Amino acid sequence: MINRFSFFVLFTVLGRFTYAQQDTLSNRFDAMGKPLAKSIFKPKYARTKSRKGNFFGHWGYNFSWYGKSDLHMEGPGYDFVLKDVVAHDRPTKLTWKYLDPSRLTIPQFNFHLGYFIKDNYSISIGWDHMKYVMDVPQTVKITGYIDPEVSIPAISTGNRAGVYQNEDITVTPDFLTFEHTDGFNYASVELERYDDVWVSPSGTMSLNTEGGVGIGAVVPRTDVRYFGVGENNYWNIAGYGGSLKAGLKFYFNPHLFLQGSMKAGWTNLTSIHTTGRNDVDKANQKITFLENYWVIGFQF
C-alpha cells in the first residue's frame, strides 16, 4: 500500500536532483578539454565522452504497489462506487524460459528508447507493463444501487440487489473480479536529468543519479467478471497519467549500463471496459502507483 510519506520522500529526492540551481554546479571537462555537463556532485575524475547526440534503449522488469482507489461501475440497472479498493501486482517468477523472445512480454516489464538532447538531459518514450489485481475477497464501503437485473441482456444479481449508502459489502468472485493484468500499461514520454556521482580514473565507467518527469496514456487490458459475466477485454486507451522518478545508473563502459529506479505516478482511467458489452457497461477509476524497476541498457 502506498502512503503519502512514500510520495513525499520520492518527490523531495527528485526536487533535489532535477531542479538544482545552476550556481551550485561544477564544471567538468573531457580529455579534449571540452566542457561536459555541470553536476551537483563533484567526482574526482571526469568522463572522457559527452553523451549529447547518443541514443539509448533499456529492458527490464518491475514490481509495483498501488494506493487504495474508488472503483465506479455503471450500466443499465446499476451505478455504484466501491470505496478504497485494495489491489496488488502479480509478478511472474523469472526463469530461463523467458530468454525465449516470444515470452519476454509475459512478466511485468519495462521498455524505453531515448535520446540525449544534452550531455545530462534526455527524452525517452517507454512502455511500463505493470499488473493490477483487485484483492478478492475484501470488504469495502459501497454507495449506489444494483437492480435485481442489470446490463443487456439481463444478468441476475440475486441478494446483491439493493440501494446502498456507504455500507459494508464483501467483494467475492460471484459478485466481481477486476484485473488489469495484461496489463496496467503506462505508455509515456519522459524527460530525464543525470548527474555523475562517481567516475573511474579512466573516465569510461561511471555512476549517475537520474531524475525525471513524464506524462502518458494508460492502455490496459482489463479482465472482469461481473456476476459471472465478462471477458479479458482488448487493449484500449482508458485514460492518462503523470509520473516522477529517481534512480541510479551504472555504466560498465560508455555503452552498457545497469539501472535501478523508483517511479511514482497518478492515473485517471475514465473509460474502462468491463463485461465486454462496451456500449452499455463501463467503469472508471483513479490509481496511484509506486514502481521499482531494474533494467539493462545500451547506449549508442
C-alpha positions in Angstrom: 0.0 0.0 0.0 1.3 3.5 -0.8 1.1 6.2 1.7 1.7 9.9 1.4 5.1 9.7 3.1 6.4 7.5 0.2 5.5 10.1 -2.3 6.9 12.9 -0.2 10.3 11.2 0.0 10.5 10.4 -3.7 9.4 13.9 -4.8 11.8 15.5 -2.4 14.7 13.5 -3.9 13.5 14.4 -7.4 13.4 18.0 -6.5 17.0 17.9 -5.2 18.3 16.1 -8.3 16.2 17.6 -11.0 15.9 21.3 -10.1 19.2 22.1 -8.5 20.3 25.7 -9.0 22.9 26.1 -11.7 25.1 28.3 -9.5 25.8 25.2 -7.3 27.2 23.2 -10.1 30.8 22.5 -11.0 32.3 22.4 -14.5 33.7 19.1 -15.8 35.9 18.7 -18.9 36.6 15.7 -21.1 40.1 14.5 -22.3 40.0 17.0 -25.2 39.3 19.9 -22.9 35.7 20.3 -24.0 33.2 21.0 -21.1 30.9 18.2 -20.0 27.6 18.9 -18.4 27.5 20.6 -15.0 26.8 18.4 -12.0 25.6 19.0 -8.4 28.2 16.4 -7.4 32.0 16.7 -7.7 33.5 13.4 -8.7 37.3 13.3 -8.7 37.6 12.3 -12.4 35.6 13.3 -15.5 34.1 11.2 -18.2 36.0 11.1 -21.5 33.0 11.4 -23.7 29.9 13.5 -23.8 26.5 11.8 -24.2 24.9 14.5 -26.3 23.5 13.1 -29.5 23.5 9.5 -28.3 20.6 7.1 -28.4 19.8 4.5 -25.7 17.4 1.7 -25.1 16.8 -0.5 -22.0 14.7 -3.5 -21.0 14.0 -5.0 -17.6 11.4 -6.0 -15.0 9.4 -4.3 -12.3 7.5 -4.6 -9.0 4.6 -2.2 -8.3 2.4 -1.1 -5.4 -0.9 0.6 -5.6 -2.8 3.1 -3.4 -6.4 2.4 -2.4 -8.8 3.6 -5.1 -12.5 4.1 -5.7 -13.9 1.9 -8.4 -17.0 3.3 -10.1 -19.1 0.7 -12.0 -22.1 1.8 -14.1 -24.5 0.4 -16.7 -28.2 -0.4 -17.2 -29.7 -1.2 -13.8 -26.6 -0.3 -11.7 -24.5 2.6 -10.7 -22.3 2.2 -7.6 -18.9 3.1 -6.2 -16.7 0.7 -4.2 -14.5 2.8 -2.0 -10.9 2.3 -1.0 -10.4 -0.9 -3.1 -7.2 -2.7 -2.3 -5.1 -4.2 -5.1 -1.6 -5.7 -5.7 0.7 -6.5 -8.6 1.2 -10.0 -9.9 4.9 -10.5 -10.7 5.8 -13.6 -12.7 8.6 -15.9 -11.3 11.5 -15.3 -13.6 13.0 -18.4 -15.2 15.4 -19.2 -18.0 12.4 -19.8 -20.3 11.9 -16.0 -20.5 15.0 -15.8 -22.6 12.7 -17.0 -25.4 11.8 -13.8 -27.3 8.2 -14.9 -27.6 7.9 -14.9 -23.7 9.7 -11.6 -22.9 6.4 -9.7 -22.5 4.8 -12.1 -20.1 6.4 -10.8 -16.8 5.9 -7.2 -15.6 8.4 -5.5 -17.9 9.8 -2.0 -18.8 11.0 -0.9 -22.3 12.3 2.5 -23.1 14.1 4.3 -26.0 15.7 7.6 -25.6 17.9 10.4 -27.0 20.3 12.7 -25.2 19.5 16.3 -26.1 22.4 17.4 -23.9 25.1 15.6 -22.1 23.0 15.3 -18.9 19.4 15.5 -20.3 17.5 13.0 -22.4 14.0 12.5 -23.8 12.6 9.0 -23.9 9.4 7.1 -24.8 8.5 4.0 -22.9 6.1 1.2 -22.1 5.7 0.2 -18.4 3.9 -3.1 -18.3 2.5 -3.4 -14.7 -0.3 -5.7 -13.4 -3.1 -4.6 -11.2 -5.2 -7.2 -9.4 -8.1 -6.3 -7.1 -7.9 -8.4 -3.9 -10.8 -10.9 -3.6 -12.3 -11.3 -1.2 -12.2 -8.0 0.6 -14.7 -5.8 2.5 -15.2 -2.2 1.3 -17.8 0.5 1.5 -20.4 0.8 -1.3 -22.6 3.7 -2.3 -25.2 3.5 -5.2 -27.7 0.9 -6.4 -27.9 -2.5 -8.0 -31.2 -3.6 -9.5 -32.4 -7.3 -9.5 -31.3 -7.5 -13.2 -28.5 -5.5 -14.8 -26.9 -5.0 -18.2 -28.3 -6.0 -21.6 -29.1 -8.9 -22.0 -30.1 -9.1 -18.3 -27.9 -10.5 -15.6 -29.5 -11.6 -12.3 -27.9 -10.1 -9.2 -29.6 -12.2 -6.5 -29.1 -10.9 -3.0 -26.8 -8.2 -4.1 -29.7 -6.1 -5.3 -30.4 -3.0 -3.3 -29.7 0.6 -2.6 -26.5 1.3 -0.7 -25.4 4.3 1.3 -21.8 3.9 2.4 -22.4 0.4 3.7 -20.0 -2.5 4.1 -20.0 -5.1 1.3 -17.8 -8.1 0.8 -16.5 -8.5 -2.7 -16.4 -12.2 -3.6 -15.8 -13.9 -7.0 -19.5 -14.5 -7.6 -20.0 -10.7 -7.4 -16.9 -9.1 -9.0 -13.4 -9.9 -10.1 -11.4 -7.0 -11.6 -7.9 -7.0 -13.0 -5.6 -5.0 -15.3 -3.3 -8.0 -15.8 -2.3 -7.8 -19.5 -1.8 -5.3 -18.2 -1.8 -1.9 -16.4 0.2 -0.4 -19.2 1.6 3.1 -18.9 2.9 4.5 -22.2 4.8 7.7 -21.5 7.1 10.4 -22.8 9.7 11.3 -20.2 12.3 14.0 -19.6 15.4 12.8 -17.6 18.3 14.6 -15.9 21.6 12.8 -14.9 24.4 13.8 -12.6 27.8 12.0 -12.2 28.3 10.7 -8.7 31.5 8.7 -9.4 33.7 8.4 -12.4 36.5 5.9 -12.8 40.1 7.1 -13.3 39.9 6.0 -17.0 36.7 8.0 -17.5 34.9 5.1 -19.1 32.9 3.8 -16.0 30.6 6.0 -14.0 27.7 6.0 -11.5 24.9 8.6 -12.2 21.8 9.7 -10.4 18.7 10.0 -12.5 15.6 12.2 -12.0 12.7 12.5 -14.4 9.2 13.6 -15.1 6.7 12.0 -17.5 3.2 12.1 -19.0 1.4 9.5 -20.9 -1.6 7.3 -21.6 -2.9 4.2 -19.8 -3.6 1.3 -22.1 -4.9 -1.6 -20.0 -6.2 -4.9 -21.0 -8.9 -5.4 -18.3 -10.2 -8.8 -17.2 -13.6 -8.5 -15.5 -16.3 -10.9 -14.3 -19.4 -9.1 -13.0 -21.9 -11.6 -11.6 -20.1 -14.2 -13.6 -20.3 -12.3 -16.9 -17.3 -10.7 -18.6 -14.1 -11.3 -20.5 -10.5 -10.4 -20.9 -11.1 -7.3 -22.9 -8.9 -6.0 -25.7 -6.4 -3.1 -25.1 -7.9 0.3 -25.1 -6.7 3.8 -24.3 -8.6 4.1 -21.0 -7.1 7.3 -19.5 -4.0 9.3 -18.8 -1.4 9.9 -16.1 1.8 11.6 -15.0 4.8 10.4 -13.1 8.1 11.3 -11.3 11.1 9.1 -11.0 14.5 8.9 -9.3 17.2 6.2 -9.6 20.9 5.2 -10.1 22.5 4.3 -13.3 25.9 2.4 -13.5 27.9 2.4 -16.8 30.2 -0.5 -17.2 31.6 1.3 -20.2 30.4 4.2 -22.4 27.7 1.9 -23.9 26.5 -0.8 -21.4 24.6 0.2 -18.3 22.5 -1.2 -15.4 19.8 1.0 -13.9 17.5 0.8 -10.9 14.8 3.4 -10.4 11.7 4.2 -8.4 8.7 5.8 -10.2 5.6 7.3 -8.6 2.6 8.0 -10.7 -1.0 9.1 -10.7 -3.5 7.9 -13.4 -7.1 8.7 -14.3 -8.9 5.8 -16.1 -12.1 7.3 -17.5 -13.1 4.6 -19.9 -12.5 1.0 -18.6 -14.0 -2.0 -20.4 -15.8 -4.4 -18.1 -18.2 -7.1 -19.2 -17.3 -6.8 -22.9 -20.6 -5.1 -23.6 -18.7 -1.9 -24.2 -21.7 0.1 -25.3 -23.5 -0.4 -22.0 -21.2 -1.5 -19.2 -18.2 0.5 -18.1 -16.1 1.7 -15.2 -13.7 4.5 -14.1 -11.0 4.6 -11.5 -8.1 6.8 -10.4 -5.0 4.7 -9.5 -1.8 5.9 -7.8 1.3 3.7 -8.1 4.8 3.2 -6.9 7.0 1.2 -9.2 10.5 -0.3 -8.7 12.2 -1.4 -11.9 15.7 -2.8 -12.8 16.9 -2.7 -16.4 19.9 -3.4 -18.6 20.5 -0.9 -21.4 22.8 0.0 -24.3 23.8 3.5 -25.4 25.0 4.2 -29.0 
